[in-house]
Amino acid sequence: MALNDFQVCDRDLSEETLAAYLSTDAIAVDTETMGLLPQRDRLCLVQLSDAQGHVTVVRIEIGQNSAPNLQQLLESSLVQKIFHFARFDLATMRYHLGIKITPVFCTKIASKLARTYAPKHGLKDVVMELEQVELDKSAQSSDWGNPANLTDEQLRYAANDVRYLISVRSKLTAMLQREGRWELAQRCFACLPTIVELDLLQYQNIFEH
């Protein structure tokens, strides 16, 4: 995709961009970090996309601990936030920016509940089946710590991680409703804030014997 499909914001959303996203009922969200442990690895980027495919990348500075406009959007009860593996993104944004995100739809949870015929539920697999698009994940494990010098490959990767999620949500919702698992999925999504809090407190396996 061309880089002019991007809007890049430093530290936070602009007021104009915030207003545009608040006017919709759902946005796709993803993050890029320096690793998989929020307590150790910093948040570098937050990517957003709406149903029209407008992608915004917010560059988070070292030591930054708030983003008021982003927080207003992600905590708005009127805008559903769609993630793939929401558990991680919710934890990292809560830990680094103090954002408690709600309401949430997780396409990975939805895929595991709906696509029980499939052995794989990664974003690449789900998008390939439901959107007939093969995502290039070669930039997945790369240095996101210098957002001012991101490569074209990294920017395409960051955009692709959000640009298909709204369509994927619609297809998975239809499957869940058809198979009688929609209410169960909603209860799973509602549990995520509690699971995230347990993750950040480093509890493990508390439901096991």
C-alpha positions as CSV (number, residue, x, y, z in Angstrom):
1,M,0.0,0.0,0.0
2,A,1.2,3.5,-0.6
3,L,2.5,5.5,2.4
4,N,0.0,8.3,1.7
5,D,-2.6,5.9,3.2
6,F,-1.1,6.7,6.5
7,Q,-1.5,9.6,8.9
8,V,1.4,9.7,11.4
9,C,0.9,11.4,14.8
10,D,3.6,12.0,17.4
11,R,2.7,11.2,21.0
12,D,-1.1,11.4,20.6
13,L,-3.9,11.8,18.2
14,S,-4.7,15.2,16.8
15,E,-8.0,16.8,17.8
16,E,-9.3,16.4,14.2
17,T,-8.3,12.7,14.0
18,L,-9.9,12.0,17.4
19,A,-13.2,13.6,16.3
20,A,-13.2,11.5,13.1
21,Y,-12.7,8.2,14.9
22,L,-15.2,9.1,17.7
23,S,-17.8,9.6,14.9
24,T,-17.7,5.9,14.0
25,D,-19.0,2.9,15.9
26,A,-15.9,0.7,15.6
27,I,-12.2,1.0,15.0
28,A,-9.4,-1.6,14.6
29,V,-6.4,-1.2,16.9
30,D,-3.0,-2.8,17.2
31,T,0.3,-2.0,18.9
32,E,4.0,-2.5,18.2
33,T,6.4,-3.0,21.1
34,M,10.0,-3.9,21.8
35,G,9.0,-7.3,23.1
36,L,6.2,-9.3,24.7
37,L,6.6,-8.2,28.4
38,P,4.9,-4.9,29.2
39,Q,6.9,-4.5,32.4
40,R,10.1,-4.8,30.5
41,D,9.4,-3.8,26.9
42,R,8.2,-0.4,25.9
43,L,5.3,0.6,23.7
44,C,6.5,2.1,20.3
45,L,3.4,2.4,18.1
46,V,-0.4,2.4,18.3
47,Q,-2.1,1.8,14.9
48,L,-5.8,2.6,14.2
49,S,-8.1,2.0,11.3
50,D,-11.7,2.8,10.6
51,A,-14.1,1.0,8.2
52,Q,-13.1,3.3,5.3
53,G,-9.5,2.1,5.7
54,H,-8.0,5.3,7.1
55,V,-4.9,4.3,9.0
56,T,-3.3,6.3,11.8
57,V,0.0,5.5,13.4
58,V,0.7,7.1,16.7
59,R,4.4,7.2,17.6
60,I,5.0,6.8,21.3
61,E,8.2,8.4,22.8
62,I,10.5,6.8,25.3
63,G,9.2,7.5,28.8
64,Q,5.8,8.7,27.6
65,N,3.1,7.7,30.0
66,S,-0.1,9.3,28.7
67,A,-1.9,10.2,25.5
68,P,-5.1,12.0,26.5
69,N,-6.8,12.0,23.1
70,L,-6.0,8.3,22.4
71,Q,-7.2,7.5,25.9
72,Q,-10.5,9.3,25.3
73,L,-11.1,7.3,22.1
74,L,-10.1,3.9,23.5
75,E,-12.1,4.4,26.7
76,S,-15.2,5.6,24.8
77,S,-18.2,3.4,25.4
78,L,-19.7,4.3,22.0
79,V,-16.8,3.0,19.9
80,Q,-16.0,-0.7,19.8
81,K,-12.3,-1.5,19.7
82,I,-11.3,-4.5,17.6
83,F,-8.0,-6.3,18.2
84,H,-6.4,-9.6,17.2
85,F,-5.2,-11.1,20.6
86,A,-6.6,-8.2,22.6
87,R,-5.1,-9.6,25.8
88,F,-1.6,-8.3,24.9
89,D,-2.6,-5.0,23.5
90,L,-4.9,-4.1,26.4
91,A,-2.1,-5.0,28.9
92,T,0.6,-3.0,27.2
93,M,-1.5,0.2,26.8
94,R,-2.8,-0.1,30.3
95,Y,0.7,-0.5,31.7
96,H,2.4,2.2,29.6
97,L,-0.4,4.8,29.0
98,G,-2.9,4.0,31.8
99,I,-5.7,3.3,29.3
100,K,-8.5,0.9,30.3
101,I,-9.9,0.0,27.0
102,T,-13.6,-0.9,26.5
103,P,-15.7,-2.2,24.8
104,V,-13.6,-4.8,23.0
105,F,-13.9,-7.4,20.3
106,C,-11.0,-9.9,19.9
107,T,-10.8,-11.6,16.5
108,K,-8.5,-14.3,17.9
109,I,-11.0,-15.3,20.6
110,A,-13.8,-15.1,18.0
111,S,-11.8,-17.3,15.6
112,K,-11.1,-19.9,18.3
113,L,-14.8,-20.1,19.1
114,A,-16.1,-20.0,15.5
115,R,-13.4,-21.7,13.4
116,T,-13.2,-24.9,15.4
117,Y,-12.4,-26.8,12.2
118,A,-9.1,-24.8,11.8
119,P,-5.9,-25.6,13.7
120,K,-4.4,-22.1,13.4
121,H,-5.9,-18.8,14.6
122,G,-3.1,-16.3,13.9
123,L,-4.0,-13.1,12.1
124,K,-2.3,-14.2,8.9
125,D,-4.4,-17.4,8.8
126,V,-7.7,-15.8,9.7
127,V,-7.2,-13.0,7.1
128,M,-6.2,-15.5,4.4
129,E,-9.3,-17.5,4.9
130,L,-11.9,-14.8,5.4
131,E,-10.4,-12.0,3.2
132,Q,-8.4,-14.0,0.7
133,V,-5.4,-11.8,1.4
134,E,-2.0,-13.1,2.3
135,L,-0.3,-10.8,4.8
136,D,3.4,-10.2,4.7
137,K,4.6,-10.8,8.3
138,S,8.3,-10.5,7.5
139,A,8.6,-7.3,9.5
140,Q,6.9,-8.7,12.6
141,S,10.1,-9.2,14.5
142,S,11.9,-6.0,13.9
143,D,13.2,-2.9,15.7
144,W,10.2,-0.7,16.4
145,G,12.1,1.5,18.8
146,N,13.0,4.3,16.4
147,P,9.6,5.3,14.9
148,A,11.1,8.3,13.1
149,N,13.1,6.0,10.8
150,L,10.6,3.2,10.2
151,T,11.0,1.4,6.8
152,D,8.4,1.2,4.2
153,E,8.1,-2.5,4.9
154,Q,7.5,-1.8,8.6
155,L,4.8,0.7,7.8
156,R,3.0,-1.6,5.5
157,Y,3.1,-4.3,8.1
158,A,1.8,-2.0,10.8
159,A,-1.1,-0.9,8.5
160,N,-2.0,-4.4,7.4
161,D,-2.3,-5.5,11.0
162,V,-5.4,-3.3,11.4
163,R,-6.8,-2.7,7.9
164,Y,-8.7,-6.0,7.7
165,L,-9.9,-6.4,11.3
166,I,-13.3,-4.6,10.9
167,S,-14.2,-6.9,7.9
168,V,-13.0,-9.9,9.8
169,R,-15.1,-9.0,12.8
170,S,-18.2,-8.9,10.7
171,K,-17.6,-12.4,9.2
172,L,-16.7,-13.9,12.5
173,T,-19.7,-12.4,14.2
174,A,-21.9,-14.0,11.5
175,M,-20.3,-17.4,12.1
176,L,-20.7,-17.1,15.9
177,Q,-24.3,-16.2,15.6
178,R,-25.0,-19.0,13.1
179,E,-23.3,-21.6,15.4
180,G,-25.0,-20.3,18.6
181,R,-21.8,-19.0,20.2
182,W,-22.3,-15.3,20.0
183,E,-23.4,-14.8,23.6
184,L,-20.5,-16.9,24.8
185,A,-18.1,-14.8,22.7
186,Q,-19.4,-11.6,24.3
187,R,-18.9,-13.0,27.8
188,C,-15.3,-13.9,26.9
189,F,-14.7,-10.3,25.7
190,A,-16.2,-9.0,28.9
191,C,-13.6,-11.0,30.9
192,L,-10.6,-9.5,29.2
193,P,-10.1,-6.5,31.6
194,T,-9.9,-8.9,34.6
195,I,-7.5,-11.3,32.7
196,V,-5.3,-8.3,31.8
197,E,-5.2,-7.1,35.4
198,L,-4.1,-10.6,36.5
199,D,-1.5,-10.7,33.7
200,L,0.0,-7.3,34.9
201,L,0.1,-8.6,38.5
202,Q,2.0,-11.6,37.1
203,Y,-0.5,-14.2,38.3
204,Q,-0.5,-17.5,36.4
205,N,-2.9,-20.4,36.2
206,I,-5.0,-19.3,39.1
207,F,-8.0,-21.3,37.8
208,E,-6.1,-24.5,37.8
209,H,-5.9,-27.0,40.7
